[in-house]
Amino acid sequence: MTTAALAHGTWQELPAAPISGRSDAVGAWTGSLVLIWGGRDATSRGRPLLLGDGASYDPATRRWNQLPPSPLPPRASALSVWTGRQLLIWGGQGPTGNNYTDGAAFTPATRTWTALPSLPDPTGPTGPVRDRALVWTGTAAVLFTAGAEAPAATAASSVAAHRFVPGASSWTELPSLHLSAGHPAQRIAAVATDRQVWLWAQWSSSKVLERHEQGQPTSTATRDGTDVFTLDATTFRWRTSGTVPGGQGISPPWWTGTHILLPAGVYPRTYPGPRQTDLHGLTVDPTDGTSTAMPHGPVDDLRPTYVWTGQLLVAANSSDDRGGPPQTLTGHAAAWDPVTRIWTALHPAPASAPGGVVLWTGRQLFVWGQTSNTQLTTGSNPTATSGFVLQPAAQ
């Protein structure tokens, strides 16, 4: 697949799905099917409605099929990995913001679900879990849980690690990662390479410089950054592997087979400084940990979702929130070639699906969720259409 083929490609509307459009759903590509499960319906009145149904889509026949009922309660923002045979789903958020500590495996070949062994979070099901990450190493799933020590439930001081081999009756506890003093993690991201699992822990901390005579802070200084760690997949030993400069967020990383791609990420909204612009990603050499900045991409500042095609890094389903409300849904997309190191703008999608599923199916870019016309703004009612694919031009 070349950038030229994508740049001259056309967007095509997907057939109507048997499930409603949604955001924050699990999405996976099996090699022949797209799998979607769970999520939230933001169009429901009051609190968004959590969903517990799912569907599969076959690009070869352009047909959808509803999945059989899952053993899991409805939830959003669950973690997932594709093992090559099963879709493993873990955790997610419940109706009160609670953190689920269960999961299930779906096997497309038999269209059956199997409950996974439960695993209480280090701080409990309602405790101050800051973030989680789940990776597939090729033989096992590894779950990382960044939990805060009560009562200081504002950031994580350690990251717990557990390993699960499909078919096992329980999770295996791995050594925990203890974060440096003064570097409490707000968010984590992880990816597995051939021999290691890499983990990024984004942190920020504030120090009071001056106080009002009543004791209230009047001046503070904030420091931030991202620490990098690796977990050996054989010895399960942690080591420090560098840092990422402060002021820039992290997006889910991708393993290309030779390098790690860490796409540009907007710093969390809680960051006290101005919104960062001119963002760029990083390429990481796992042999020595050295990183090289990617050039700034056309949509790097627009909160896109990034996917790896096997040859290109594609950024799609963007939304421009830099100027405050109303927040324009742009649908702009771009592709980056790691050989030429050049970004190429793609045709914008006819709609954007905030929080939607974005996947590369081997031949098409798949975008599905709760779509809104790109000429509308974030408060607009979603359209009836729930998704599109970008069909590359013939080469």
Summary of the structure (lengths in Angstrom):
residues: 395
radius of gyration: 20.8
end to end distance: 8.4
largest distance: 71.1
contacts: 1297
relative contact order: 0.14
helix: 1%
strand: 46%
